[in-house]
Amino acid sequence: MRPRRAATLIELLAAISIIGTLATLLLPAVQTARESSRGNACRNNLHQIGIALLNCESLHRQFPKGAEGRFDRRLSPSNMIGLSWWADILSHLEGGDVADRLDRTGANTGWAYLNAHNGELADGFGPAFFFCPSSSVDHFVKSGDYRIACPSYSGVSGAADYDGFPETRVSRCCRSEGEISAGGILVPNAVIRVRQITDGLSNTLIVGEQSDFAYTETGQPIRIGAAFLCGWLAGTYALGVPPDYGSWLAPSYNLVTVRYPLNERRYELAGIYMDIGANNPLLSPHPGVVNLLYCDGSVHAVEDSLDVDILKALATRDDSDPVVQGN
């Protein structure tokens, strides 16, 4: 019998080198596949949100208010924060039990810190469709004693009139050199009906992804999601509709007025702020794209090279610009 020949050190090193090379080649493919799966899951979240918004419109013949401000002299001598559009669509999603039990008539219904009933209902509530699976932004924020979810998606209230864009339904807003618009679909203190969307449902944005960080000039990441700092419950304490919003100090949570290109990450720009930044950009961790929901329920991964004037046109319900969609 011949003795078995053992592998030499050189052969062993060669085998390890080949395995390492194969792993190096396979890793990007695996990462790409994972990101593709997460991107599909993110678009599915938006698709569910779109169905809920359309069901809400079908039931009430109007889309919900984007953000509500409240005043009731019996409850408070000053304006109070009302609920956001999320409160109206959860009954058409898996959050119906929470939505059906919300206090909608008491004081500060949109601020868990001052409304214990709604705070207890929302505490820890964070269904999967709230969050982009690629996002590394914390899912919750502390509001008093409660952990309130901050969704990865923001309602689109319209476009800003900066840089010559023809929009007059705007008000100064949110203490951050920002501007809030009522030219879109989910606008503060007003409902929009289908007949008002003269550009067509398939040409008009209603919700966009806002699931990544902006960065300061020194490279510090800053959270700028529209739900931060009060979570999905919060609307506004302004009582008017732009251009008569009523207070340039008032926040507008869970809404964005389009002013900058997709995936704009420069934090120092006017109108961008971690809390109540009316013009916080639509941005995502998906390479080169941002997922956007249109009024017809369709969802598209739109390239971030899209011209900002076209993006503003898509955010506006009645400007008559042509369709621009992504994948």
C-alpha positions as CSV (number, residue, x, y, z in Angstrom):
1,M,0.0,0.0,0.0
2,R,1.2,3.5,-0.9
3,P,1.3,6.0,2.0
4,R,-1.2,8.9,1.5
5,R,0.4,12.2,0.4
6,A,-0.4,15.1,2.7
7,A,-1.0,18.6,1.2
8,T,2.1,20.8,1.3
9,L,2.0,24.3,2.9
10,I,2.1,25.9,-0.5
11,E,-0.9,24.0,-1.7
12,L,-2.8,24.8,1.5
13,L,-2.0,28.5,1.1
14,A,-3.1,28.4,-2.5
15,A,-6.4,26.8,-1.5
16,I,-7.0,29.5,1.2
17,S,-6.2,32.2,-1.4
18,I,-8.6,30.8,-3.9
19,I,-11.4,30.6,-1.2
20,G,-10.7,34.2,-0.2
21,T,-10.8,35.4,-3.7
22,L,-14.2,33.6,-4.3
23,A,-15.6,35.1,-1.1
24,T,-14.4,38.6,-2.2
25,L,-16.2,38.1,-5.5
26,L,-19.4,36.7,-3.9
27,L,-19.8,39.3,-1.1
28,P,-20.8,42.2,-3.3
29,A,-23.3,40.0,-5.1
30,V,-24.8,38.9,-1.8
31,Q,-25.0,42.5,-0.6
32,T,-26.6,43.6,-3.8
33,A,-29.2,40.8,-3.5
34,R,-29.9,41.7,0.1
35,E,-30.3,45.4,-0.8
36,S,-32.6,44.5,-3.7
37,S,-34.8,42.5,-1.4
38,R,-34.9,45.4,1.1
39,G,-35.7,47.9,-1.6
40,N,-38.6,45.7,-2.7
41,A,-39.8,45.5,0.9
42,C,-39.6,49.3,1.2
43,R,-41.7,49.7,-2.0
44,N,-44.2,47.2,-0.7
45,N,-44.5,49.3,2.5
46,L,-45.4,52.3,0.4
47,H,-47.8,50.2,-1.7
48,Q,-49.7,49.3,1.5
49,I,-49.8,52.9,2.5
50,G,-51.0,53.9,-0.9
51,I,-53.9,51.3,-0.8
52,A,-54.8,52.7,2.7
53,L,-54.9,56.3,1.4
54,L,-57.0,55.3,-1.6
55,N,-59.4,53.3,0.6
56,C,-59.7,56.4,2.9
57,E,-60.4,58.6,-0.2
58,S,-63.0,56.0,-1.4
59,L,-64.8,56.0,1.9
60,H,-64.8,59.7,2.6
61,R,-64.5,61.1,-0.9
62,Q,-61.4,63.0,0.1
63,F,-57.8,62.4,1.1
64,P,-57.0,63.0,4.8
65,K,-55.7,66.3,6.2
66,G,-51.9,66.2,6.1
67,A,-51.6,67.7,9.6
68,E,-54.3,69.2,11.9
69,G,-54.0,72.1,14.3
70,R,-56.6,72.4,17.1
71,F,-58.0,75.2,19.2
72,D,-60.7,74.6,21.9
73,R,-61.0,77.3,24.6
74,R,-62.5,74.8,27.0
75,L,-59.3,72.7,26.9
76,S,-56.5,75.3,26.4
77,P,-56.1,79.0,26.0
78,S,-53.6,78.4,23.2
79,N,-53.4,76.3,20.0
80,M,-52.8,72.6,20.4
81,I,-51.1,70.0,18.3
82,G,-53.5,67.8,16.4
83,L,-53.1,64.5,14.6
84,S,-51.3,63.7,11.4
85,W,-52.6,61.9,8.3
86,W,-51.3,58.6,9.7
87,A,-54.1,58.6,12.2
88,D,-56.7,58.5,9.4
89,I,-55.2,55.7,7.4
90,L,-54.3,53.2,10.1
91,S,-57.8,51.9,10.3
92,H,-57.2,50.7,6.7
93,L,-54.0,48.9,7.7
94,E,-53.0,46.6,10.6
95,G,-53.2,49.5,13.0
96,G,-57.0,49.7,13.1
97,D,-57.3,48.8,16.8
98,V,-55.0,51.8,17.7
99,A,-56.7,54.2,15.3
100,D,-60.2,53.3,16.5
101,R,-59.3,54.1,20.1
102,L,-57.4,57.4,19.5
103,D,-58.6,60.5,21.4
104,R,-59.5,62.9,18.6
105,T,-61.3,65.6,20.6
106,G,-59.2,66.1,23.7
107,A,-56.2,68.4,24.3
108,N,-53.0,68.0,22.2
109,T,-54.2,64.8,20.5
110,G,-51.1,64.6,18.4
111,W,-48.5,65.0,21.2
112,A,-48.1,62.0,23.4
113,Y,-46.2,64.0,26.0
114,L,-49.3,66.0,26.8
115,N,-52.0,63.4,25.9
116,A,-51.5,60.3,28.1
117,H,-54.4,58.4,26.4
118,N,-52.9,58.6,23.0
119,G,-49.4,58.2,24.4
120,E,-50.3,54.9,26.0
121,L,-52.0,53.7,22.8
122,A,-49.0,54.6,20.6
123,D,-46.3,53.4,23.1
124,G,-44.2,50.8,21.3
125,F,-46.6,50.6,18.3
126,G,-44.4,50.2,15.3
127,P,-45.8,48.0,12.5
128,A,-43.4,46.8,9.8
129,F,-44.8,49.1,7.1
130,F,-43.7,52.1,9.0
131,F,-40.0,51.4,8.4
132,C,-37.7,51.1,5.5
133,P,-35.7,47.9,6.1
134,S,-32.5,49.5,4.7
135,S,-32.7,52.4,7.1
136,S,-30.3,52.7,10.1
137,V,-32.3,55.5,11.6
138,D,-33.8,54.7,15.0
139,H,-37.4,53.6,14.7
140,F,-38.7,55.3,17.9
141,V,-38.4,58.5,19.7
142,K,-39.0,59.2,23.4
143,S,-42.0,61.5,24.1
144,G,-42.4,61.8,27.8
145,D,-42.9,58.3,29.2
146,Y,-43.7,56.9,25.8
147,R,-41.8,55.4,22.9
148,I,-43.4,56.7,19.7
149,A,-42.6,55.4,16.2
150,C,-41.1,57.7,13.6
151,P,-42.0,56.3,10.2
152,S,-39.6,56.3,7.3
153,Y,-42.2,57.9,5.1
154,S,-43.4,61.5,4.8
155,G,-46.6,63.0,3.3
156,V,-46.0,65.4,0.5
157,S,-47.8,68.8,1.0
158,G,-46.5,70.5,-2.2
159,A,-43.5,72.4,-3.5
160,A,-41.7,75.6,-2.4
161,D,-41.6,78.6,-4.6
162,Y,-37.9,79.1,-4.4
163,D,-35.8,79.3,-7.6
164,G,-38.7,80.6,-9.6
165,F,-41.1,77.7,-9.2
166,P,-44.6,79.1,-9.8
167,E,-46.3,78.3,-6.5
168,T,-48.3,80.8,-4.5
169,R,-49.9,78.6,-1.8
170,V,-46.9,78.8,0.5
171,S,-46.2,80.2,4.0
172,R,-43.1,80.8,6.0
173,C,-42.8,78.0,8.5
174,C,-41.1,76.1,11.2
175,R,-38.5,78.5,12.5
176,S,-35.9,77.2,10.1
177,E,-36.1,79.6,7.1
178,G,-38.5,77.0,5.6
179,E,-41.7,77.2,3.6
180,I,-44.7,75.1,3.8
181,S,-47.0,74.5,0.8
182,A,-50.6,73.6,0.2
183,G,-50.2,72.8,-3.5
184,G,-49.9,69.0,-3.0
185,I,-52.2,66.3,-1.6
186,L,-51.5,65.9,2.2
187,V,-51.7,69.6,3.2
188,P,-52.1,71.1,6.7
189,N,-55.7,71.8,7.9
190,A,-57.4,71.0,4.6
191,V,-58.6,68.0,2.6
192,I,-58.0,67.5,-1.1
193,R,-60.4,65.7,-3.4
194,V,-59.7,63.8,-6.5
195,R,-61.3,66.4,-8.8
196,Q,-58.7,68.9,-7.5
197,I,-55.8,66.8,-8.8
198,T,-55.9,68.1,-12.4
199,D,-52.5,66.7,-13.2
200,G,-53.9,63.2,-12.8
201,L,-53.3,60.6,-10.0
202,S,-50.5,58.9,-11.8
203,N,-48.6,62.2,-12.2
204,T,-48.8,63.4,-8.6
205,L,-46.8,62.4,-5.5
206,I,-48.5,61.8,-2.2
207,V,-45.8,60.1,0.1
208,G,-42.1,59.9,-0.2
209,E,-39.3,58.1,1.6
210,Q,-37.4,60.0,4.2
211,S,-35.3,57.3,5.8
212,D,-31.7,58.4,6.0
213,F,-29.4,61.0,7.6
214,A,-28.3,64.4,6.5
215,Y,-24.8,65.5,7.4
216,T,-23.2,68.6,8.7
217,E,-20.1,70.2,7.1
218,T,-18.0,68.3,9.6
219,G,-19.6,64.9,8.7
220,Q,-21.9,64.5,11.7
221,P,-25.0,62.6,10.8
222,I,-28.3,64.3,11.7
223,R,-31.7,62.7,11.8
224,I,-34.2,64.8,9.7
225,G,-37.2,62.5,9.3
226,A,-40.5,64.4,9.3
227,A,-41.9,62.5,12.3
228,F,-39.0,63.6,14.6
229,L,-39.3,64.7,17.5
230,C,-42.9,63.7,18.2
231,G,-43.6,60.6,16.2
232,W,-46.4,59.6,13.8
233,L,-49.2,61.1,15.9
234,A,-48.1,64.7,15.5
235,G,-49.6,67.2,13.1
236,T,-49.3,70.9,13.8
237,Y,-50.6,73.6,16.1
238,A,-51.1,76.2,13.2
239,L,-54.8,76.5,12.3
240,G,-54.6,77.8,8.8
241,V,-53.9,76.6,5.3
242,P,-51.0,78.1,3.3
243,P,-50.6,80.8,2.2
244,D,-52.5,81.7,5.5
245,Y,-50.8,79.1,7.7
246,G,-51.1,81.4,10.7
247,S,-47.8,81.1,12.5
248,W,-44.2,81.0,11.1
249,L,-43.2,79.3,14.4
250,A,-45.6,76.4,14.1
251,P,-44.1,73.0,13.2
252,S,-45.5,70.7,10.6
253,Y,-44.7,67.1,11.4
254,N,-45.0,64.1,9.1
255,L,-45.1,66.4,6.0
256,V,-42.5,67.7,3.6
257,T,-42.6,70.6,1.2
258,V,-40.3,69.8,-1.7
259,R,-37.5,72.4,-2.1
260,Y,-34.4,70.3,-2.8
261,P,-33.4,67.4,-5.0
262,L,-33.8,63.8,-4.0
263,N,-31.0,62.6,-1.6
264,E,-29.8,66.1,-0.8
265,R,-27.8,65.6,2.4
266,R,-26.4,69.0,3.3
267,Y,-27.8,69.8,6.7
268,E,-26.9,73.5,6.7
269,L,-29.3,74.4,3.9
270,A,-32.2,76.7,4.7
271,G,-35.4,75.0,5.7
272,I,-33.6,71.8,6.9
273,Y,-33.7,71.1,10.5
274,M,-33.8,67.9,12.7
275,D,-37.1,69.0,14.3
276,I,-39.8,70.7,12.3
277,G,-37.8,71.3,9.1
278,A,-40.5,71.9,6.5
279,N,-38.1,71.4,3.6
280,N,-36.2,68.3,4.8
281,P,-35.4,66.5,1.6
282,L,-36.8,63.1,0.5
283,L,-33.8,60.8,0.9
284,S,-33.1,57.1,1.3
285,P,-30.2,54.6,1.9
286,H,-31.0,52.8,-1.4
287,P,-28.2,53.6,-3.8
288,G,-29.0,56.3,-6.3
289,V,-32.8,56.2,-5.9
290,V,-35.6,57.3,-3.6
291,N,-38.9,55.4,-3.4
292,L,-42.0,57.5,-4.1
293,L,-45.7,56.8,-3.9
294,Y,-48.1,58.4,-6.4
295,C,-51.8,59.1,-5.9
296,D,-52.9,56.2,-8.0
297,G,-51.2,53.8,-5.6
298,S,-48.2,53.1,-7.8
299,V,-44.7,53.1,-6.3
300,H,-41.5,54.0,-8.2
301,A,-37.8,54.0,-7.4
302,V,-36.9,57.4,-8.8
303,E,-33.3,58.2,-9.6
304,D,-31.9,61.0,-7.5
305,S,-30.5,62.7,-10.6
306,L,-34.1,63.9,-11.3
307,D,-34.3,67.6,-12.0
308,V,-35.6,69.4,-8.9
309,D,-38.1,71.4,-10.9
310,I,-39.6,68.2,-12.2
311,L,-39.7,66.8,-8.7
312,K,-41.5,70.0,-7.6
313,A,-44.0,69.6,-10.4
314,L,-44.7,66.0,-9.3
315,A,-45.3,67.3,-5.8
316,T,-47.9,69.8,-7.1
317,R,-51.4,68.6,-8.0
318,D,-52.4,71.1,-10.7
319,D,-49.4,72.4,-12.6
320,S,-50.0,70.4,-15.8
321,D,-46.4,69.2,-16.2
322,P,-45.8,65.8,-17.9
323,V,-45.4,62.4,-16.2
324,V,-41.9,61.5,-14.8
325,Q,-41.7,58.2,-13.1
326,G,-38.9,55.8,-12.1
327,N,-38.6,52.0,-12.1
